[in-house]
């Protein structure tokens, strides 16, 4: 029941953590510098709107990591 609650698309934390990890994989540094701690002791995201957009895209695409990778590598930021 807890896993379904986390992945139903209404809880933003799981999508943000996954999106941050994928971003960190491609760029060497996450949008949140503390990928293991999104809580009060962690750092704030450098671009919270981007992180929220990536997380919402992940949920909208049915939690497809392949689609998230494609969105990132097809971006202007990645090409720079």
N, C-alpha and C positions, 0 to 999 in steps of 0.2 A: 504494500500500500504506500509506503514511504517513497519507494523508487518511482511508482506511478505519479505521485504528487510532484516529485522533482522534475519529471520529464514530461509533464502534461502541457508545458508551454507557458504556464502562468507564473511559475517560479523562475525569476531571472538569473539566479546565481549559477546554476549548472551551465546554461548557455554561455554566460560570460566567462566562466572558468575555461570551458572548452575553446571558445573563440580566442581567449588570451593565450592559451597553450599553443594553438595552431599558429597564431601570429608570431609567437616567440620562436617557434620552429623555423619559420621562414626568415625572420629578421634578426634573430639572435637575442632579441630583447622584447619582452612583453609590453603591452599597453599598460599593464599594472606590473611594476617592477618586482613585486613579491607574489609570484604565481602560486605559492603554497599557502598564502594568507590573504584572503579577501576581506578579512574582518577588521576590527578596530585597530589592531596592531599593524596591519598591512598599509602599504602606500596607496595613495589615491591614483586613479587612472590618469594618464597624461592626456588622453582624448576619450572622455566618457561617452560622448555621442557616437563615436566610431565603434567602441566596444559594444554599446547597446545595439547598434545597427547590425553588427556582425552576429551578435547573439540572436537577434530577431530573425535574421536571414537563416541561421542554422535551424531554428525552430520551424520557420515557414517551409523550408526545404525538407522537412521530415527527418531532421537530425542527420542529414547527409554530410559527413565530413569531406567527402569528395567535392561536393558543391561548394563547401566553405573554402577548401583549398583553391578551387577554380576562381572564386570571387577574389581571393587575395592575390593570386599570381596574375590575374588579369587586370589588376589595379595599376594606376599610374604610379603609386607609391612603390610598388614592387619593381616596376620597370626602371625606376630611377636608381 
